[in-house]
Amino acid sequence: QQLKERTESALSNTQRLEASRISEILAGYAHDARSLATDPHVREFVSAINGYIAEIEIDPTQAVQNPPSIGGQDGLAFVDISATWPLQQLALDLQIKAAITGSAVAELRIVSRAGMTLGETMGFSWRPADSALIEQSMKTVKTSFGDAFLTDFDQQHIGVVSPIVSDIGEVVGALVLETPLEPLTDIVSMHESTGLT
């Protein structure tokens, strides 16, 4: 009976510890997502493109004649705001920034408030199982976790969405991110092995 109680107590402590470690990893992923979403260039460029799109809807000729000038600073080229994916270079730069800072972000996509892709990294492949996840994240202004999935390159990732908020507090878009699932599954597998033993 004493051995049984000690074993159950040890396993219970292990479970709490591993759950805590998983929570820490997820909190780190959320922090990385929010950090990229609050990048000054991301906020400025996505806000400018949203304004441009709104102008086109009101007066297409005026918007074409006076497109806003964005970019051309901090090593970023001027952005062709009328391009299909105007923020492609910014997306690639964010991926490099994430790698340099030790972030877990593997791939990312920048979307407008209307959900239109403005730029994405080359390996991005997540198609959220919940089609309303991105809109919900922007509506609640909260970083949200999506489903775990297998990428087009057979890697296990988990999706994360973080809203992009302008300087005046308006949600102008979202960063849709892929982060590795392996650090989480490794902990669960290790705990399962301990339990079986």
N, C-alpha and C positions, 0 to 999 in steps of 0.2 A: 504493500500500500504506500509506504514512504517513497519507494523508488518510482512508483507510478506518479505520485504527486510531484516529485522533483522533476521528472521528465516532462510532465504537462506544464509545469511552471517554466521550465527552460524553453520549451517550444512556444509558449505564449509570449515570453520575452523576446524570442527571436522574431516572431510574427510582428510584434509591435515595432521592433527595430527596423525590420525590412519595410514595413508599411511607411515608416518615417522616412527611410531612404528614398522610397519611390516618390513620396510627396515632395521631398527636396529636389529631386531630378525634375519633376513636373513644374515646380515653382521656378527652377532655373530656366526651363524652356519658355515659360510665360514671361519671365523677365527679359530674356533675349528677344522675344517677339516684340514686347513693348518698347524696348530700347531701339530697335530698328524702325518701328512705326513712328517714333518721336524724333527721328533724324530730321534736322532742319530742312534739308533738301527734299526729303519725302513730303513733308508737310507743305512746303512752299509750292513744289511742282504739281502735286496732285490738286491742291487748292486752285492753282492757276488753270489747270486743264478743266476742272469742274466749272469754273467761271466761263471759260471759253465755250464749253458745251452748252451752258445755259444761254450764252449770247447767240449761238447759232440757232437755238430753238426760237428765240425772240425775233432775231433779224439776221438771217444767213449772210446777206451781203455785207453787213457791217462787221461781222466777226471775221470774214475772210479778208477784208480790207485792213483791219487792225488787230492781227493776232498778237497776244502778249509775248514778250521776249523773256524766256526763262533759260537758265543754264549759263554757260560761258564763264563759269567761276569754279574755283577749287578743283581744277583738272577735268571738269565736266564740259563737254561740248554744248553749244547752243541746241536747244531741243526744237525739233520740228513738230510743233504742237498739233499739226493736222495729220501726222503719220498714223498708221494703223496701230503701232505700239510705240508711242512717243517716249516712254520711259524705259526702253530696253537697256540703254547704257546704265541708267541709274540702278536697275535691278541687278545687273552684273556687278556693279560697284558695291552694292549692299552685300552681295554674296562674298566678295573679297574682304570687305570690312568685317563680316561675321567670322570668317576664317582667321583673320589677323587677331581679333579680340578673343579668340578661343570659344566662340559661340557654338552651340550645337546645331544651328540652322544649316541644313544641307541644300535645300532648294527653296525658291520663293517666287511669288507672283504679286504684282501690284495691281489692284483693281480700283476702279472709280466708284463713286457713290451708287451709280446705277449697275455696278457689277461688271463693267466692261474691262477687259484686260488692257492695261497700259504698258506692261512689260513683264518679262519673266526670265528666269534662268534656263539654261539649255536642258537640264535634266528634270525639270518640273513635270510631274505626271499625276498629281493627286486630283481625283474627282470625288469630292465629298459625298459620302453615302447619304447624308442629310442635305438636300439641295437648299434648304432654308438657313443653313448654319451661318453663312457669310452675312446674309441680311440680318439675321438675329444678333450676331456679334456687333454689327454696326448700330443696330437699333438700341441695344442695351449698353453700348460703349464699354464692352468687357471683352477681354481676351478669352477665347474659347478653344477647347480641344475638340478635335474631330475624331474620325475613326482611324484605326490602325489599318495599314494596307501594304500590299506588295507593289513596289514601283515597276516602271517599265523595264528597269535594269535588275529586277529580282532582288531589291533591297527592301528590308522591312522598315517602314517609316510610320510616324504618326503625324496627323495634320493639326495645325494650329492657326487660328485666325485672330489678328489683332487690329482693331480699328485705327484709322489715321484721322487725327483731329487737327483742325486748322488752328491758327493763332487766336482766332476769335471764338474757339470752342465748338465749332461746327464739324460734324463727322463728314469727311470728304471722300473717304474710301477705306480700303483695308489692305493689310499685308496678309497673304495666304502662304503659310510656311510648311515645309516638311522637315521634321527632325527625326533622328534615329530612334527606333523602338528597342534596339538591342540592350541598352543600359537598363531598361525596365524589365525586359523578359529574362535577362541574366539573373536579376535579383529574385524574380518569381521562381525560376527554375532551381536556383540554389536553395531557396526555402522549401520547395517541394521535395527536393532530394533529402534535405534534413529531416522533413516530416516522415518520409518513407523509411529512412534509416531508423 
